[in-house]
């Protein structure tokens, strides 16, 4: 009986460990960026960031705005351009 309890405890802790370690870091960053408001280039709406910066395509300052439906689609597909920090 003690052996069965011991084996069950080990299996449970292993299952918990695998689920805790299997988090997708890039998904978390994408969800963090997928807010109601974000920074984007006025000329290149595919350039999106969670902070101020410059557009890598034209060098213009990124401005804060609400995310459009097209930009939300790019976020889900992962086709947006993230500026260098």
MDAnalysis code that builds the backbone (N, CA, C; Angstrom):
import MDAnalysis as mda
import numpy as np

u = mda.Universe.empty(255, n_residues=85, atom_resindex=np.repeat(np.arange(85), 3), trajectory=True)
u.add_TopologyAttr("name", ["N", "CA", "C"] * 85)
u.add_TopologyAttr("resid", np.arange(1, 86))
u.add_TopologyAttr("resname", ["UNK", "UNK", "UNK", "UNK", "UNK", "UNK", "UNK", "UNK", "UNK", "UNK", "UNK", "UNK", "UNK", "UNK", "UNK", "UNK", "UNK", "UNK", "UNK", "UNK", "UNK", "UNK", "UNK", "UNK", "UNK", "UNK", "UNK", "UNK", "UNK", "UNK", "UNK", "UNK", "UNK", "UNK", "UNK", "UNK", "UNK", "UNK", "UNK", "UNK", "UNK", "UNK", "UNK", "UNK", "UNK", "UNK", "UNK", "UNK", "UNK", "UNK", "UNK", "UNK", "UNK", "UNK", "UNK", "UNK", "UNK", "UNK", "UNK", "UNK", "UNK", "UNK", "UNK", "UNK", "UNK", "UNK", "UNK", "UNK", "UNK", "UNK", "UNK", "UNK", "UNK", "UNK", "UNK", "UNK", "UNK", "UNK", "UNK", "UNK", "UNK", "UNK", "UNK", "UNK", "UNK"])
u.atoms.positions = np.array([
    [0.821, -1.191, 0.000],
    [0.000, 0.000, 0.000],
    [0.864, 1.253, 0.000],
    [1.953, 1.216, 0.812],
    [2.857, 2.363, 0.863],
    [3.541, 2.569, -0.486],
    [3.902, 1.463, -1.142],
    [4.550, 1.559, -2.451],
    [3.609, 2.168, -3.489],
    [2.354, 1.786, -3.453],
    [1.366, 2.323, -4.384],
    [1.185, 3.828, -4.173],
    [1.114, 4.249, -2.923],
    [0.990, 5.670, -2.616],
    [2.233, 6.430, -3.079],
    [3.400, 5.853, -2.846],
    [4.666, 6.469, -3.235],
    [4.754, 6.627, -4.759],
    [4.375, 5.603, -5.504],
    [4.396, 5.648, -6.974],
    [3.395, 6.673, -7.490],
    [2.206, 6.707, -6.901],
    [1.192, 7.683, -7.317],
    [1.672, 9.116, -7.068],
    [2.343, 9.348, -5.947],
    [2.866, 10.678, -5.627],
    [3.943, 11.088, -6.622],
    [4.799, 10.160, -6.994],
    [5.854, 10.457, -7.972],
    [5.247, 10.780, -9.333],
    [4.293, 9.980, -9.785],
    [3.656, 10.224, -11.074],
    [2.916, 11.564, -11.092],
    [2.255, 11.889, -10.006],
    [1.534, 13.156, -9.921],
    [2.495, 14.336, -9.964],
    [3.594, 14.241, -9.251],
    [4.571, 15.339, -9.260],
    [5.246, 15.459, -10.627],
    [5.482, 14.362, -11.314],
    [6.062, 14.417, -12.656],
    [5.087, 15.060, -13.633],
    [3.810, 14.706, -13.540],
    [2.801, 15.296, -14.422],
    [2.706, 16.802, -14.186],
    [2.751, 17.215, -12.935],
    [2.717, 18.636, -12.617],
    [3.962, 19.342, -13.154],
    [5.104, 18.707, -13.023],
    [6.358, 19.288, -13.511],
    [6.361, 19.475, -15.013],
    [5.865, 18.491, -15.760],
    [5.838, 18.601, -17.216],
    [4.885, 19.698, -17.677],
    [3.743, 19.832, -17.042],
    [2.815, 20.884, -17.451],
    [3.324, 22.255, -17.053],
    [4.012, 22.375, -15.948],
    [4.540, 23.671, -15.518],
    [5.681, 24.114, -16.418],
    [6.455, 23.192, -16.920],
    [7.626, 23.534, -17.738],
    [7.314, 23.634, -19.222],
    [6.130, 23.269, -19.641],
    [5.838, 23.262, -21.065],
    [5.192, 24.549, -21.543],
    [5.275, 25.618, -20.763],
    [4.693, 26.891, -21.170],
    [5.373, 27.439, -22.399],
    [4.585, 28.068, -23.284],
    [5.112, 28.650, -24.511],
    [5.401, 30.118, -24.246],
    [6.678, 30.492, -24.160],
    [7.091, 31.852, -23.818],
    [6.677, 32.851, -24.889],
    [6.780, 32.483, -26.178],
    [6.420, 33.417, -27.237],
    [4.914, 33.689, -27.239],
    [4.128, 32.686, -26.868],
    [2.690, 32.895, -26.781],
    [2.367, 33.888, -25.681],
    [3.054, 33.802, -24.563],
    [2.832, 34.735, -23.462],
    [3.171, 36.152, -23.898],
    [4.252, 36.330, -24.640],
    [4.622, 37.651, -25.124],
    [3.596, 38.169, -26.116],
    [3.093, 37.299, -26.962],
    [2.071, 37.712, -27.925],
    [0.804, 38.129, -27.208],
    [0.402, 37.365, -26.185],
    [-0.796, 37.739, -25.437],
    [-0.588, 39.041, -24.687],
    [0.637, 39.282, -24.221],
    [0.929, 40.536, -23.538],
    [0.803, 41.701, -24.524],
    [1.248, 41.507, -25.755],
    [1.176, 42.560, -26.754],
    [-0.242, 42.739, -27.270],
    [-1.041, 41.693, -27.237],
    [-2.394, 41.762, -27.778],
    [-3.325, 42.466, -26.802],
    [-3.094, 43.742, -26.584],
    [-3.917, 44.550, -25.711],
    [-4.862, 45.378, -26.558],
    [-5.729, 46.126, -25.911],
    [-6.638, 47.013, -26.622],
    [-5.862, 48.142, -27.292],
    [-4.780, 48.589, -26.652],
    [-3.949, 49.643, -27.220],
    [-2.520, 49.152, -27.348],
    [-1.832, 49.615, -28.380],
    [-0.433, 49.294, -28.585],
    [0.181, 50.364, -29.467],
    [1.480, 50.251, -29.714],
    [2.200, 51.213, -30.541],
    [2.396, 50.638, -31.935],
    [2.162, 51.470, -32.946],
    [2.313, 51.022, -34.323],
    [2.744, 52.180, -35.208],
    [3.261, 51.851, -36.377],
    [3.670, 52.854, -37.358],
    [2.436, 53.301, -38.134],
    [2.330, 54.595, -38.387],
    [1.162, 55.091, -39.124],
    [1.213, 54.699, -40.597],
    [2.398, 54.401, -41.119],
    [2.519, 53.997, -42.523],
    [2.557, 52.477, -42.703],
    [2.997, 51.754, -41.678],
    [3.134, 50.295, -41.764],
    [2.378, 49.668, -40.593],
    [1.117, 49.328, -40.809],
    [0.300, 48.812, -39.697],
    [0.705, 47.422, -39.241],
    [1.597, 46.755, -39.974],
    [2.072, 45.442, -39.534],
    [3.179, 45.551, -38.500],
    [3.694, 46.768, -38.272],
    [4.714, 46.998, -37.244],
    [3.988, 47.312, -35.946],
    [4.110, 46.428, -34.946],
    [3.408, 46.601, -33.680],
    [4.364, 46.354, -32.518],
    [4.175, 47.119, -31.440],
    [5.024, 46.986, -30.270],
    [4.225, 47.323, -29.020],
    [4.697, 46.836, -27.869],
    [4.041, 47.161, -26.607],
    [4.669, 48.381, -25.951],
    [5.656, 49.000, -26.613],
    [6.307, 50.195, -26.073],
    [6.681, 51.146, -27.220],
    [7.002, 52.381, -26.887],
    [7.391, 53.362, -27.882],
    [8.683, 52.939, -28.564],
    [8.888, 53.448, -29.773],
    [10.107, 53.139, -30.508],
    [10.018, 53.708, -31.906],
    [10.842, 53.184, -32.795],
    [10.856, 53.620, -34.184],
    [10.520, 52.451, -35.091],
    [9.883, 52.765, -36.211],
    [9.538, 51.753, -37.208],
    [10.820, 51.255, -37.867],
    [11.024, 49.932, -37.932],
    [12.231, 49.409, -38.569],
    [12.218, 49.582, -40.087],
    [11.054, 49.875, -40.662],
    [10.958, 50.019, -42.113],
    [11.218, 51.445, -42.574],
    [10.681, 52.443, -41.831],
    [10.807, 53.828, -42.299],
    [11.432, 54.767, -41.271],
    [11.585, 54.321, -40.021],
    [12.215, 55.144, -39.001],
    [11.283, 56.126, -38.308],
    [10.000, 56.113, -38.675],
    [9.046, 57.012, -38.020],
    [8.789, 56.557, -36.594],
    [8.381, 57.510, -35.751],
    [8.055, 57.209, -34.355],
    [6.761, 56.388, -34.307],
    [6.756, 55.343, -33.487],
    [5.545, 54.541, -33.298],
    [4.579, 55.319, -32.416],
    [3.296, 55.291, -32.781],
    [2.278, 56.027, -32.031],
    [1.320, 55.050, -31.376],
    [0.756, 55.466, -30.240],
    [-0.185, 54.623, -29.500],
    [-1.544, 54.697, -30.177],
    [-2.156, 53.550, -30.395],
    [-3.481, 53.505, -31.009],
    [-4.180, 52.210, -30.633],
    [-5.452, 52.139, -30.920],
    [-6.214, 50.907, -30.692],
    [-5.920, 49.938, -31.831],
    [-5.902, 48.667, -31.517],
    [-5.599, 47.649, -32.507],
    [-6.793, 47.455, -33.442],
    [-6.521, 47.408, -34.743],
    [-7.576, 47.190, -35.731],
    [-7.837, 45.688, -35.881],
    [-8.917, 45.349, -36.557],
    [-9.246, 43.943, -36.790],
    [-8.166, 43.269, -37.634],
    [-7.613, 44.003, -38.600],
    [-6.537, 43.458, -39.437],
    [-5.289, 43.172, -38.604],
    [-4.974, 44.080, -37.666],
    [-3.815, 43.878, -36.808],
    [-4.034, 42.725, -35.841],
    [-5.257, 42.569, -35.337],
    [-5.556, 41.432, -34.464],
    [-5.355, 40.120, -35.216],
    [-5.735, 40.101, -36.494],
    [-5.538, 38.904, -37.316],
    [-4.053, 38.608, -37.472],
    [-3.235, 39.659, -37.709],
    [-1.790, 39.466, -37.832],
    [-1.193, 38.939, -36.536],
    [-1.708, 39.393, -35.391],
    [-1.218, 38.916, -34.097],
    [-1.482, 37.421, -33.944],
    [-2.694, 36.997, -34.312],
    [-3.046, 35.585, -34.181],
    [-2.205, 34.717, -35.115],
    [-1.925, 35.237, -36.330],
    [-1.144, 34.485, -37.309],
    [0.354, 34.584, -37.044],
    [0.766, 35.588, -36.269],
    [2.182, 35.794, -36.008],
    [2.911, 36.463, -37.158],
    [2.196, 37.236, -37.987],
    [2.808, 37.872, -39.156],
    [3.145, 39.338, -38.935],
    [3.031, 39.818, -37.712],
    [3.368, 41.209, -37.456],
    [4.882, 41.378, -37.337],
    [5.359, 42.616, -37.497],
    [6.785, 42.915, -37.390],
    [7.026, 43.591, -36.062],
    [7.938, 43.046, -35.269],
    [8.262, 43.643, -33.975],
    [9.550, 44.458, -34.124],
    [9.502, 45.751, -33.766],
    [10.702, 46.578, -33.903],
    [11.808, 46.127, -32.961],
    [13.045, 46.411, -33.364],
    [14.190, 46.109, -32.502],
    [14.219, 47.093, -31.361],
    [14.687, 46.635, -30.208],
    [14.703, 47.517, -29.036],
    [15.922, 48.319, -28.992],
])
